[in-house]
Amino acid sequence: MSLKSLLERNNLDFEDSFYEDCKIFIELLQKWGKVHNLSGRLSVEDINENILDSLYPLKFIESFSSFADIGTGAGYPGLILAIAKKDIKAFLVEPRVKRVAFLNFVKASLGLQNLTIIQKRAEDVEDIKVDLITSRAVTNTKLLLEITVNMQKSDTSYLFYKGSMLESELEIAKINNYQIVSRNDRNYLYIKA
Ligand SMILES: C[S@@+](CC[C@H](N)C(=O)[O-])C[C@H]1O[C@@H](n2cnc3c(N)ncnc32)[C@H](O)[C@@H]1O
């Protein structure tokens, strides 16, 4: 199934330019991924599924003007969100050199002016404040909230892409005012400001 069909089946609709950018992203990830071990799964089907996973929460989260993605790795979800939402200021926080080199290469190839890539660990970022903090497959909810404290404002929301171990994480993190949206074995944890 094409990426467009996959996203449309999930009621996600984007302009043609988004799909052109994704085509370039996929080609670059397949090329760089093999050489630099950027991402485990490099078939088009797996990458398309990761793109869907990155974008799915746009169906239910409130609008935002800026976001920081913690531990973007090869691009999920932050780079994909930045490609889909070019009017939003995007920060990708990733400490590993080869992953940052790849993200910078995609940024230059697609001319993504809304995107800033920060080669640091989240806990060392001091100079940005954002509306939304996202993260997938980096660490638990409690720790994510702690290591992003410098990026938080009074009205920052959080979107964490989680698997099945969410309940115990929520107890430990002691959070209120959240929403969980599930899709297959994925739980999207949305903590509203
Ligand atoms: C398992 S990968 C997940 C990558 C991507 N988010 C995904 O879902 O495919 C975890 C990433 O988090 C990064 N990372 C680990 N600790 C971090 C921290 N304290 N701050 C920012 N990034 C971190 C790692 O370098 C790695 O690229």
The ligand as an ORCA input file, in Angstrom:
! r2SCAN-3c Opt
* xyz 0 1
  C      15.632      3.810     20.633
  S      16.098      5.322     19.908
  C      14.531      5.967     19.372
  C      14.683      6.889     18.206
  C      13.368      7.440     17.661
  N      12.712      8.296     18.629
  C      12.442      6.326     17.227
  O      11.402      6.122     17.854
  O      12.780      5.622     16.240
  C      16.461      6.360     21.308
  C      17.140      7.659     20.912
  O      17.149      8.529     22.053
  C      18.401      9.175     22.115
  N      18.599      9.573     23.521
  C      18.889      8.771     24.576
  N      18.958      9.490     25.717
  C      18.686     10.781     25.379
  C      18.613     11.999     26.110
  N      18.846     12.045     27.439
  N      18.302     13.143     25.454
  C      18.070     13.108     24.116
  N      18.140     11.976     23.373
  C      18.444     10.833     23.990
  C      19.389      8.150     21.579
  O      20.572      8.744     21.092
  C      18.588      7.487     20.472
  O      18.779      8.092     19.209
*
